[in-house]
Amino acid sequence: MRTRRLKVLGSDATYHCMTRTVNGERLFGDREKEILRKMIWQVADFCGVEVLTYCVMANHFHVLLRVPDASEVSD
């Protein structure tokens, strides 16, 4: 079941993001978890968001992100 996307008008927001594998299949072993962990940090750095915490399990993961106020982001 899809949920409606939240439209945020303000800034300096915190988001809980999660996703899971199709049919709950266990795809993330230790190696895959480490690759995903590195990707989370790379994408966060590229997007200018702060990873507050994360948890990677065998079939899904959670990430708590802080999106800074636009004035805090430098070029």
N, CA, C and O atoms as a DFTB+ gen file, in Angstrom:
300 C
 N C O
     1  1       0.831      -1.169       0.000
     2  2       0.000       0.000       0.000
     3  2       0.881       1.240       0.000
     4  3       1.751       1.386       0.859
     5  1       0.666       2.115      -0.941
     6  2       1.426       3.362      -1.024
     7  2       0.819       4.412      -0.119
     8  3      -0.399       4.490       0.043
     9  1       1.672       5.204       0.458
    10  2       1.191       6.323       1.263
    11  2       1.418       7.615       0.494
    12  3       2.307       7.702      -0.353
    13  1       0.609       8.609       0.799
    14  2       0.753       9.891       0.127
    15  2       2.052      10.551       0.548
    16  3       2.485      10.435       1.695
    17  1       2.662      11.241      -0.393
    18  2       3.908      11.943      -0.090
    19  2       3.612      13.211       0.688
    20  3       2.655      13.931       0.403
    21  1       4.440      13.463       1.659
    22  2       4.311      14.648       2.484
    23  2       4.941      15.830       1.764
    24  3       6.083      15.746       1.310
    25  1       4.212      16.923       1.657
    26  2       4.746      18.138       1.049
    27  2       5.110      19.100       2.169
    28  3       4.260      19.508       2.962
    29  1       6.378      19.451       2.218
    30  2       6.873      20.312       3.288
    31  2       7.154      21.694       2.719
    32  3       7.861      21.830       1.721
    33  1       6.601      22.711       3.354
    34  2       6.808      24.074       2.900
    35  2       7.939      24.758       3.652
    36  3       8.569      25.678       3.128
    37  1       8.198      24.319       4.865
    38  2       9.259      24.919       5.672
    39  2      10.600      24.286       5.371
    40  3      10.767      23.570       4.384
    41  1      11.555      24.569       6.248
    42  2      12.875      23.960       6.083
    43  2      13.372      23.511       7.451
    44  3      12.647      23.596       8.442
    45  1      14.599      23.037       7.498
    46  2      15.191      22.482       8.708
    47  2      14.281      21.395       9.284
    48  3      13.823      21.477      10.424
    49  1      14.039      20.381       8.461
    50  2      13.103      19.314       8.824
    51  2      13.851      18.013       9.087
    52  3      14.968      17.816       8.608
    53  1      13.219      17.129       9.854
    54  2      13.751      15.798      10.126
    55  2      12.799      14.772       9.523
    56  3      11.582      14.874       9.683
    57  1      13.362      13.781       8.828
    58  2      12.556      12.774       8.140
    59  2      12.972      11.374       8.567
    60  3      14.158      11.086       8.726
    61  1      11.986      10.512       8.748
    62  2      12.226       9.086       8.959
    63  2      11.932       8.416       7.624
    64  3      10.790       8.416       7.165
    65  1      12.958       7.845       7.002
    66  2      12.811       7.179       5.705
    67  2      13.021       5.688       5.917
    68  3      13.907       5.274       6.664
    69  1      12.206       4.896       5.258
    70  2      12.389       3.447       5.329
    71  2      11.953       2.835       4.017
    72  3      11.108       3.367       3.298
    73  1      12.555       1.711       3.737
    74  2      12.175       0.948       2.556
    75  2      12.410      -0.524       2.864
    76  3      13.182      -0.870       3.758
    77  1      11.736      -1.380       2.114
    78  2      11.934      -2.814       2.315
    79  2      11.998      -3.503       0.969
    80  3      11.598      -2.938      -0.049
    81  1      12.496      -4.708       0.969
    82  2      12.637      -5.476      -0.259
    83  2      11.277      -6.002      -0.716
    84  3      10.328      -6.076       0.065
    85  1      11.205      -6.361      -1.981
    86  2       9.981      -6.934      -2.538
    87  2       9.699      -8.259      -1.842
    88  3      10.595      -9.089      -1.688
    89  1       8.472      -8.451      -1.429
    90  2       8.028      -9.671      -0.745
    91  2       8.796      -9.949       0.550
    92  3       8.781     -11.073       1.053
    93  1       9.458      -8.937       1.083
    94  2      10.183      -9.111       2.339
    95  2      11.375     -10.051       2.248
    96  3      11.839     -10.572       3.262
    97  1      11.874     -10.269       1.025
    98  2      13.012     -11.184       0.856
    99  2      14.234     -10.656       1.598
   100  3      14.485      -9.452       1.631
   101  1      14.981     -11.567       2.186
   102  2      16.170     -11.188       2.952
   103  2      17.365     -11.080       1.998
   104  3      18.017     -12.074       1.677
   105  1      17.631      -9.858       1.559
   106  2      18.684      -9.629       0.576
   107  2      19.972      -9.090       1.175
   108  3      21.028      -9.180       0.549
   109  1      19.901      -8.532       2.374
   110  2      21.055      -7.858       2.944
   111  2      21.806      -8.751       3.921
   112  3      21.400      -8.931       5.070
   113  1      22.911      -9.303       3.433
   114  2      23.836     -10.003       4.322
   115  2      24.835      -8.981       4.852
   116  3      24.663      -7.782       4.631
   117  1      25.864      -9.429       5.538
   118  2      26.846      -8.502       6.111
   119  2      27.517      -7.640       5.044
   120  3      27.685      -6.436       5.236
   121  1      27.895      -8.240       3.940
   122  2      28.568      -7.506       2.855
   123  2      27.640      -6.455       2.265
   124  3      28.043      -5.307       2.075
   125  1      26.401      -6.836       1.972
   126  2      25.430      -5.913       1.383
   127  2      25.068      -4.786       2.352
   128  3      24.863      -3.646       1.937
   129  1      24.991      -5.110       3.631
   130  2      24.703      -4.081       4.640
   131  2      25.812      -3.033       4.669
   132  3      25.537      -1.838       4.780
   133  1      27.050      -3.474       4.570
   134  2      28.175      -2.534       4.580
   135  2      28.159      -1.659       3.331
   136  3      28.424      -0.460       3.415
   137  1      27.852      -2.243       2.178
   138  2      27.752      -1.466       0.939
   139  2      26.638      -0.433       1.062
   140  3      26.825       0.728       0.698
   141  1      25.491      -0.843       1.569
   142  2      24.358       0.069       1.746
   143  2      24.704       1.173       2.739
   144  3      24.362       2.334       2.515
   145  1      25.371       0.827       3.824
   146  2      25.776       1.824       4.820
   147  2      26.648       2.903       4.178
   148  3      26.446       4.093       4.423
   149  1      27.605       2.494       3.367
   150  2      28.473       3.457       2.680
   151  2      27.676       4.312       1.702
   152  3      27.913       5.514       1.583
   153  1      26.736       3.690       1.005
   154  2      25.911       4.439       0.046
   155  2      25.042       5.483       0.748
   156  3      24.866       6.589       0.236
   157  1      24.503       5.139       1.909
   158  2      23.684       6.093       2.669
   159  2      24.496       7.351       2.949
   160  3      24.010       8.463       2.742
   161  1      25.735       7.182       3.418
   162  2      26.577       8.336       3.749
   163  2      26.992       9.107       2.507
   164  3      27.053      10.335       2.546
   165  1      27.278       8.420       1.403
   166  2      27.662       9.101       0.165
   167  2      26.514       9.949      -0.375
   168  3      26.715      11.100      -0.763
   169  1      25.325       9.384      -0.399
   170  2      24.158      10.112      -0.912
   171  2      23.817      11.282       0.005
   172  3      23.479      12.364      -0.475
   173  1      23.902      11.078       1.311
   174  2      23.624      12.164       2.260
   175  2      24.601      13.313       2.050
   176  3      24.199      14.477       2.049
   177  1      25.873      12.999       1.872
   178  2      26.880      14.029       1.634
   179  2      26.590      14.770       0.335
   180  3      26.667      15.998       0.290
   181  1      26.259      14.033      -0.718
   182  2      25.956      14.628      -2.019
   183  2      24.733      15.540      -1.942
   184  3      24.708      16.600      -2.567
   185  1      23.723      15.132      -1.179
   186  2      22.462      15.877      -1.089
   187  2      22.485      16.967      -0.024
   188  3      21.563      17.780       0.042
   189  1      23.512      16.998       0.802
   190  2      23.607      18.021       1.832
   191  2      22.677      17.807       3.010
   192  3      22.227      18.768       3.634
   193  1      22.386      16.546       3.316
   194  2      21.550      16.236       4.479
   195  2      22.419      15.562       5.540
   196  3      23.503      15.059       5.244
   197  1      21.933      15.561       6.764
   198  2      22.662      14.964       7.880
   199  2      21.990      13.658       8.288
   200  3      20.791      13.632       8.565
   201  1      22.760      12.580       8.326
   202  2      22.245      11.299       8.809
   203  2      22.324      11.332      10.331
   204  3      23.414      11.378      10.902
   205  1      21.170      11.309      10.981
   206  2      21.138      11.311      12.441
   207  2      21.375       9.909      12.988
   208  3      22.121       9.727      13.950
   209  1      20.737       8.923      12.369
   210  2      20.939       7.522      12.730
   211  2      20.355       6.655      11.620
   212  3      19.605       7.139      10.772
   213  1      20.704       5.381      11.633
   214  2      20.171       4.445      10.646
   215  2      20.210       3.043      11.231
   216  3      20.904       2.780      12.213
   217  1      19.450       2.150      10.609
   218  2      19.437       0.750      11.011
   219  2      19.184      -0.083       9.763
   220  3      18.173       0.107       9.086
   221  1      20.086      -0.999       9.454
   222  2      19.948      -1.860       8.279
   223  2      19.694      -3.279       8.758
   224  3      20.479      -3.834       9.527
   225  1      18.590      -3.865       8.300
   226  2      18.248      -5.243       8.634
   227  2      18.259      -6.089       7.365
   228  3      18.551      -5.572       6.287
   229  1      17.954      -7.352       7.470
   230  2      18.069      -8.279       6.341
   231  2      17.126      -7.949       5.187
   232  3      17.446      -8.235       4.034
   233  1      15.968      -7.352       5.477
   234  2      15.008      -7.100       4.399
   235  2      14.490      -5.665       4.353
   236  3      13.605      -5.361       3.554
   237  1      15.019      -4.782       5.189
   238  2      14.630      -3.372       5.123
   239  2      15.617      -2.511       5.903
   240  3      16.456      -3.014       6.650
   241  1      15.491      -1.190       5.707
   242  2      16.334      -0.293       6.494
   243  2      15.589       0.992       6.814
   244  3      14.630       1.367       6.140
   245  1      16.058       1.650       7.859
   246  2      15.506       2.923       8.316
   247  2      16.645       3.936       8.343
   248  3      17.780       3.596       8.674
   249  1      16.332       5.185       7.990
   250  2      17.301       6.268       8.086
   251  2      16.577       7.485       8.645
   252  3      15.492       7.831       8.176
   253  1      17.161       8.133       9.637
   254  2      16.625       9.372      10.177
   255  2      17.528      10.492       9.670
   256  3      18.718      10.538       9.981
   257  1      16.936      11.403       8.876
   258  2      17.695      12.460       8.215
   259  2      17.263      13.834       8.685
   260  3      16.094      14.061       9.000
   261  1      18.212      14.738       8.728
   262  2      17.901      16.145       8.979
   263  2      18.248      16.919       7.721
   264  3      19.372      16.852       7.223
   265  1      17.259      17.659       7.209
   266  2      17.471      18.525       6.055
   267  2      17.656      19.933       6.608
   268  3      16.723      20.491       7.187
   269  1      18.842      20.520       6.442
   270  2      19.102      21.818       7.053
   271  2      18.330      22.948       6.384
   272  3      17.848      22.820       5.259
   273  1      18.229      24.045       7.104
   274  2      17.650      25.259       6.565
   275  2      18.478      25.677       5.352
   276  3      19.696      25.498       5.344
   277  1      17.837      26.226       4.337
   278  2      18.536      26.598       3.104
   279  2      19.692      27.562       3.370
   280  3      20.690      27.530       2.650
   281  1      19.579      28.409       4.378
   282  2      20.647      29.365       4.676
   283  2      21.895      28.677       5.233
   284  3      22.979      29.260       5.212
   285  1      21.756      27.444       5.731
   286  2      22.894      26.703       6.271
   287  2      23.696      25.997       5.189
   288  3      24.828      25.582       5.434
   289  1      23.129      25.853       3.998
   290  2      23.770      25.121       2.913
   291  2      24.647      26.079       2.122
   292  3      24.187      27.132       1.679
   293  1      25.916      25.710       1.944
   294  2      26.822      26.549       1.162
   295  2      27.051      25.922      -0.199
   296  3      26.870      24.716      -0.373
   297  1      27.450      26.738      -1.163
   298  2      27.701      26.245      -2.523
   299  2      28.987      25.515      -2.592
   300  3      29.364      25.029      -3.658
